[in-house]
Amino acid sequence: MEDYRLGEMEQKFADLIWERAPVASGELVRLCAAAFGWKKSTTYTMLKRLCQRGLFENRGGRVQALTSKEEFCARRGEQFLEESFGGSLPRFFAAFTRHNRLSGAEVEELRQMIEAYGEIDGAKTREEG
């Protein structure tokens, strides 16, 4: 399983890129100097690391996202669910709600999501049948 965890500074750096991508690598160096106090070499080292992990690409002096922040976060959530709860969303939900009371609005939002999923899943089953 691919690792979708980022260290604190990796996350801040990735967020900076996702907010601005595509971004010129020179501009990224300036942004990192201002935001983190990094030298050019630190920025390029971190960029290389995240490019090797398939998040970004630096081609022709332009840094682009290969994976959106939303997709990365979804994969990170799936990884956490798998590692911590054996992939079971009900087990996670039971653990979460043991210490966190949901508001009526949150319950309704979850109900709508489940109903929408059921409608999508039902349509898939009919198509396959």
Residue pairs with C-beta under 8 A, 6 or more apart in sequence:
1 79
1 82
2 75
2 79
3 53
3 79
4 72
4 75
4 76
4 78
4 79
5 76
5 79
6 14
9 36
9 46
10 46
10 49
10 50
12 35
12 36
13 32
13 36
13 46
13 47
13 50
14 50
14 55
14 56
14 69
14 72
15 69
16 28
16 31
16 32
16 35
17 23
17 28
17 50
17 56
17 63
17 65
18 65
18 68
18 69
20 27
20 28
20 31
21 56
21 63
21 64
21 65
22 62
22 63
22 64
22 65
23 31
23 62
23 63
24 61
24 62
24 63
25 44
25 47
25 58
25 61
25 62
25 63
26 61
28 43
28 47
28 63
29 38
29 40
29 43
29 44
32 38
32 42
32 43
32 46
33 39
33 40
33 43
36 42
38 46
47 56
47 58
47 63
48 58
50 56
51 57
51 58
54 66
54 67
55 65
55 66
55 67
55 72
56 63
56 64
56 65
56 66
57 63
57 64
57 66
81 87
81 88
81 89
81 92
84 92
85 91
85 92
85 95
102 110
